[in-house]
Amino acid sequence: ANKKPVEVLLRPEEIALQELERLLAEDLLARGKVKLFHLRISDILRHYIENRFGYQAPERTTEEFLTELSLARSQKNTLPGNQKTLLADFLTHCDLVKFAKHEPTVTESEKTVSICREFIEKTKEKGEREKVKG
């Protein structure tokens, strides 16, 4: 019996969390690459949102991105207010760092990571694509 490798489609949150782990493993903060770190982590979360909610918004500014989310018509693609606030804080913070208007402390950067993780955990799809137990 020749077994073809099964193509595993990762869920948006799985991809995002893997990317986050990979980013953390690079230890950019410890190496003083704070701006790069924030650039990457905000990209990870944006891509997650695009995959999760079906947005195509790679080139949008944070403001446009958040507006887009607010205008989402279907219930499936809307974010509860508290998560929107969380996201807005996260992206705004990342922008401040990226544009060198802010030099975050290690604590702040760690908080950014936990917000990213928390946001993904809270917004992931509820068991629509359950893994088949073999």
N, C-alpha and C positions, 0 to 999 in steps of 0.2 A: 504494500500500500504506500504510494508516494504521497506524502503529506505536503500540500502546498502551505506556505506560511500564511496564516490568517492575518489579514490586514486589520489591525486594531485601530479603530477610529477613536482617538482620545477626545474626551469632552473638553469644551473650552476651559473649564476650571482646571482640568488636569494639565493641559498644555501650559496655562498661565503659572500654575504652582511649580511645575518643572522648571520653567524659565526663571522663576523667582529663585528657586534653589540654586540654579546654575549661576545666576547673578551673584548671590550671596557667597557662593564658593570662590568667586573671583576675588573676594576680599577688597573690593575697590575702595571702600571707606577707609580701611586700615592703611591703604597705600596712598591716601590723600586725594584720590580721584573722585571727589565728592560730586562734582558737576556731572561727570560721566555717569556715575551711579544713579543720580536722579533722572537723568535723561533716559536711561535704560528702564528704570522701574516705572516711569510714567508711560513709556512705550508698552511695556508688558501689560499694564492695566488697560490702556486704550485698546490694544489688540484683543484683550480678553472681552472687553465690552462690545467691540465690533463683532467678534465671533459669537458671543453669547446672545446679543440682541439684533444681530444682522445689520449693523451700521457699516457704512464704508466711509470712514472719516479720518484717513491717515494724515491729511494735510491741514486739518482744521486747527484753529487756535483753541485753547481751553474754553474760551468763552463761547465760541461757535459750537464746540462739542457739547457743552452743557446745555446750550439752547436747544440743540438737536434732540437731546435726551428729554428735555421738558416738553417738546412738541410731539413726542411719540404718541401715536393715536391708540394703537392696540394695547390692551391691558398687559399682554405678555411682555411687551417691550417697554413698559414704564418702570421707573424706579420709585420706590416709596420716598417720601420727602427726606427722611433721616439719612437714607443712603445717598441721596443726591447731595446733601450737605457734606457728608463724609467725602464723597468723590470730589466735590468742589474744593474742599479744604486741601485734599491730597494733591490735586492737579495744580492748584494755585501755589502751594508750597513748593512743588517741584519746579514750577516756572520761575519762582523767585530765585531758587538756587541756580537753575540753568542759565538765567540771565544775570547771574552774579550780583543780584541785589541782596542776597542773603547767604550767610555762611552758617549752615546748621551745626548744632552740637551733635555729638555722637548719639545722645539720647533722642534728639529730634529725628535723626536719621533712622534710628531703630523704631521709633514710633511710626515713621513713614512706612517701614516694612510691615509693621503689624496692621496698620490701616489697610494696606494693599491686600494682605492675606485675609483680613476680616471681611473686606468688601467682596472678595471672590467667594468666600465661604457663604456669605449672606445672600448673594445674588445668583448662585449657581442653580441650574435647573433642578427641580425636585423630581428625581427619579424617573424622568421620561425615557432615558436611554439606559435602562438597567442592564448591568452586565449579565450575560447568560451564564448560569452556573452549570459547568460541564460535569 
